[in-house]
């Protein structure tokens, strides 16, 4: 079993100004560099949308071999304004990646993304295939309506966690209980701060419940978690817009990335992003390696998932050095 590499600190951080928005604000994207400044460039794409990066995310990569780039996506983590939804779409995030790559003078990089980060990795690679050395995708989320509904509408994960689903919807009008996202977004944007925070905490409780296969194997550090309100705002903003990719489904554009060496890692019992999504991707893209991790769920911190991810980064380091 390969564990995470030891904790490391960034050797350089950046706050990159993006475009000025109609409301007069400017997105500033937080970026950090860790590891070896002359190593293999790798960009880490966090999940959510809305989650932000955590110190653990630096530790999937050998710091002697990799130049590790992490950034908090728009409205997330240490990027500002926190929770900003204006000019916050999948295309903006792809463009931010290109801005970061250019500003850091990186010609090509390995792209590493899990869950929503895998969605963004695929979208970026389809637009900029010549900039991608290889990809590691964990817990693939394809961003389709059925994938969003699995988590946030009755009849998907709700069938496996009916008691947790009941807690999510019990205080909503019966007409909104089958598809509660719009109701929750209204609460998250209510003028009353207490209503906003209560909605965010209820949503986070639902997500925390379904993300873990076995509690004793993985427990998130609450000190590392971003603000729940901003997280939920950004997440529902993307979910209600079908991740801004309904017109350009990821599975329809595999030919342009078919040549990119890619490893797909998915827990067999992933409740957030059922393994069917990685299976469908692999059917369209048999050249990519698919590693199904038995007795694992969605959380990237589960030991079996950590082992698979670190094994993949070790293998690509050997290939790309």
N, C-alpha and C positions, 0 to 999 in steps of 0.2 A: 504493500500500500504506500502510495506517495502522499504525504501530508502537504499542507501549505508551506511555502517558504517562510522564513522568519520575517517578523514585522520590519518594515523599512519606512523611512520618511522621504518626502520629495526632495530632490536637489534643486528644483526650480519650480516656481508657480507663476501663473499668468492670469490676468483678468482681461480678456479680449473684447473690445467694443465691437458690436455688430451694428446693423443699420439703426437709424433713428426712426421710431415708429410714429404714426399719426398722432398718438396721444402725447408725444414729446419725450417719452421714455426711450431708453436705449438698452437693449439686452447686453449684458456683460457676462461672458461665458468663462467660468472658472476652469483652468487647465493646470494639471500638474505633471511633472516629469520625474520618474524614479528609475533606479537601477543604473545601468551603464550608458552614459551619454553617447557612446560609439557602438552600442549593441544593436540587435535586430529591433527595428521599430515595431511596436505593437500598440494598438489603440483598444482600450477597454470601453465597451458600450453597456451602460447600466440598464436595468429593467425599469418596469413601471407601466407606462411612462410616468415619471414623477419621482422616482425613488432617489436618485442621486448616488454618488460614489461613496464607498466606505473604505477604511484602511485595509480591510481584508482583501479588497479587490486588487491590491498591489501584489498580493502574495501567491498568485497562481503562476508566476513567472520567475525564472532564475534571474536574480538581479545582476549577476555577473555577465549574463548573455543577452539580456533584453533591455532596450530603452522603452520603458513602460509609460505610456501616455494615458492618463485618465482625464475625463472632463465631465462636469455636471451639465446636463442638457438644459435648455432654456427653461427658466422658471423653477429649477430644481437645486437642491443642495446649497452650494456656495455661489451659484450663479444668481445674478440679480436682473430685474426685480423678482423676488421670490414669489412663485405662484402666478406670474404674468402669463396671460393667455393670448394677448395681442401678438401677432406675428409669431405664433408658436404652432408649427405644423411639421409634419414629417419632412417636407421639402426644406424647410428652414434648417432642420437638424442635419440633413445631408449637406447642405451648403456650409453649415458651421464646421462640419468635419473637414471639408475641403479648405476652409479658411485656416483651421488649426494646422492641417498638414503643410500648407504652404508657409505659414508663419514660422513653423518649426523646421523648415527646410528638409522635409522628408519627401523622398521621391516615391517610395512605396512602403506599405506597412502591412503587417498581419492584422486582421480584424477579428476581434474576440467579443462575442455578444451572447447574452443569455436572455431568454424570454422576449420581452419587448426589444432588448438589445440585439437579439438575433433577427428580429424583423427589420430593424434599422440597418444592421449589417448587410442583409440581403438587398435592401433598397439601395444602399450606398454602392455596393458592388455592381449592381445592375446599371447604375449610372456612371460609375467610374471604375470599370473592370481593370483598366491598365494600371491603376494605383494600388491594387490589392495583391500582395504576395501570396496569401493563403487566408483561410477562415477557420475559426473554431466557433461552432454554434451550439448553444446549450438550451435545452427545453424550448424548442422552436415554437414561436407564435406567429401564425400566418396573417393575423390581423383582419380576417374576414368576419362578416356579420355573425356567422355561426360560432366562430371562435370566441367572440366577445359575449355572445348570448350564453355560451356554456358556463361562463363565470357569473354573469350578471342578469340572467333571466331564469325563470323557473323551468325545470326540466333537465338541467345539466348537472353541475356540481351540487345543486340543491338536493338532488336525489340521494347523494352520498352523505351529505351533511344536513339533513332536514332540520335538526334542532338549531344549528347555527343559522340556517336560512330563515327560520322562524324569527330569530332575534333580529335579523336584518330588516324584515318586512313587516313585522307585527304592528308597528305604530303608523303604518301608511294606510291610506284609504284602500279598500279592497280592490278598487279599479286599477291601482298602481302596483299591486303586490307581485304580479307576474313579471313585470318589466319595470323595476324600480329606479332605473338610472336617471330619468328626467326628474323624478321627484327628489332624488338625492342631490342632483345638480342645483335645483332650485334652493334647497336648504343650504348648500355650500356657498351660494351667492346671496343669501339672505342678509338683510341689514343688521340683524341681531347676531352678534359674535358668538353668543352661547349656542344658538341654533347651528351656526356654521361648524363649531367645534364638536358638538354632539354628533352631527352627521358624519364628520370625518372620523371620529373615534369608532362609530358603529361600522363604517365601511372598512376601516383598518382591522377591526376585530374579525370580520368575515374573511378578509384576505389572509390574515395570519393563521386562521383556522385551517384553511384548505391548502396552504403552501407546504406544510410539514407532513411527511409520512409518519415519522416517529419522533415525538417530542424530545426524548432523551438523547437523540443523535444530533439535533440542531436546535439551537435557541438563539434568536437574533439578540444582539446587544442593544437595548433601547437607547443607550447613549449614542449609538452610531446611526440611528434612524433619523431621517429628515423630518421636518415639521409635518404632522399629519394633515393639516389643512391644505397646504400647498401641494403635497403629494396627491391627495384626493382630487383637488381641483384640476390639476394637470391630467391625471389619469382619466377622469370622466370626460374632460374636454376632448381627449383623443378617442375614447370609446364611443361617445355620441356622434363623432364625425367619422366613424369606421376607420380610424387611424389615417385618414386622408388618402387612402390608397384603394378605395373601392373601385375606381376607374382603371387602376393599373395593378391587378392582382399579381402577387409575387410569383405564383406558379406559372404564369403566362410568359415569363421573361427569363427562363432558365438558360436558354441557349447562349446568352451573352456572358454567362459566368461559368459555363460548363468546364472550362479549362482550368479554373482556379482550384488548387488543392484544398479540400475542405473536409473537416471532421465534424460530424453531427453527433452530439451526446444527449441522450434523453433518458430520464428515469422511467422505468416501466409503469410505475404507479403515480405519475404526475397528474394531479387533479386540476391544477391551474391551466396547464397546456397539455391536454391528453396526447399521448404518444402518436396517435393517428396523424397529427400534423407533421411530425418529422417523417413518419412513414410515407405520407403523400409526397413530401418534398423529395424523399429518396427515390420514390417511383418515377418522378419526373427527372431525377438527377442521380442515376445509379453510379456515376463516377465518384460521387462523394461517399466517404466512409460513414456508416451509421453504426454507432455504438450504443446499444440498448443496455442500460444499467439496471440489473435486476434488484429488487427490494430497495428502490430509491424513488423519491418523489420529485418535487419541483425545486426545492431549495438548493442553491449553489453551495451552501455550507455543509450539506450532508457528507459524511466521510467518503461514501462510494462515489459521489459526484465529484468531490474534490480530487480523489484519486484519478478519475477519468480525465478531468480537465488538466491536471498537472502532467499526467502522462502525455497528453496531446501537446502541451507546450514544450515538453522535453523532446518529443519526436520532431516537431517542427524546428526547434532550435538546431537539432542535428542536421536536418535537411537544408536549412537556410543559411547556416554559418558559412 
